[in-house]
Amino acid sequence: MLRAMFLAIGTFVALCGLLLFRVDRIVLTPPETGDPAILSTISRPLDDGCREIDPPGWLPYTLASTGLLTMLYSVAMPRRESG
């Protein structure tokens, strides 16, 4: 169970990192029920009410390598002894 969790988390993080290689910025439409607090810390407002996330250049490399290392760790984990 733990092995599958690490594999799933590593896959998700690696895919997010690989996605960011192709994306320069992310524009979010305004939410209907107010801004969550986390959005004000990771994004900046635009003139039309939308919010923009501009990830730094090092983030895709970091996420992709962290995800791949987590997947390798999940494969290298020792199996449970049954008995």
C-alpha positions in Angstrom: 0.0 0.0 0.0 2.8 2.4 0.9 4.7 1.5 -2.3 1.6 2.4 -4.4 1.1 5.7 -2.6 4.7 6.7 -3.3 4.4 5.7 -6.9 1.2 7.7 -7.3 2.6 10.8 -5.6 5.8 10.6 -7.7 3.9 10.2 -10.9 1.7 13.2 -10.1 4.6 15.4 -9.2 6.6 14.3 -12.2 3.7 15.0 -14.6 3.2 18.4 -13.1 6.9 19.2 -13.7 6.8 17.9 -17.2 3.7 20.0 -17.9 5.5 23.2 -16.7 8.1 22.7 -19.3 5.5 23.7 -21.9 3.7 26.4 -19.9 5.0 30.0 -19.5 2.2 31.3 -17.3 -1.1 30.1 -15.9 -4.1 32.5 -16.0 -7.0 31.7 -13.5 -10.5 33.0 -13.9 -12.0 34.7 -10.9 -13.8 32.3 -8.5 -17.5 32.7 -7.8 -17.2 32.6 -4.0 -14.2 34.8 -3.2 -10.5 34.3 -3.4 -8.9 31.5 -1.4 -6.0 32.7 0.8 -3.4 30.6 -1.0 -4.1 32.3 -4.4 -2.9 35.6 -3.1 0.4 34.2 -2.1 1.2 32.3 -5.3 -0.4 34.5 -7.9 -0.8 38.2 -8.8 -3.9 39.9 -9.9 -4.5 41.1 -13.5 -6.5 44.1 -14.7 -9.5 42.1 -15.7 -10.0 40.3 -12.3 -8.2 37.1 -13.3 -5.1 35.9 -11.5 -1.8 34.9 -13.0 0.7 32.3 -11.8 4.2 32.8 -13.3 6.3 29.8 -12.3 10.1 30.3 -12.0 12.3 28.7 -14.6 13.8 26.2 -12.1 10.4 24.8 -11.0 9.9 22.3 -13.9 13.3 20.7 -13.4 12.7 20.5 -9.6 9.3 18.9 -9.8 10.2 16.4 -12.6 13.4 15.2 -10.8 11.7 15.0 -7.4 8.8 13.0 -8.9 11.1 10.7 -10.8 13.3 10.1 -7.7 10.1 9.4 -5.7 9.0 6.8 -8.3 12.4 5.2 -8.2 12.2 5.0 -4.4 8.9 3.3 -4.6 10.3 0.7 -6.9 13.3 0.1 -4.6 11.3 -0.2 -1.4 11.6 -3.7 0.1 8.5 -5.9 -0.2 6.6 -7.0 2.8 7.4 -10.4 4.2 4.2 -12.5 4.3 4.0 -15.0 7.0 
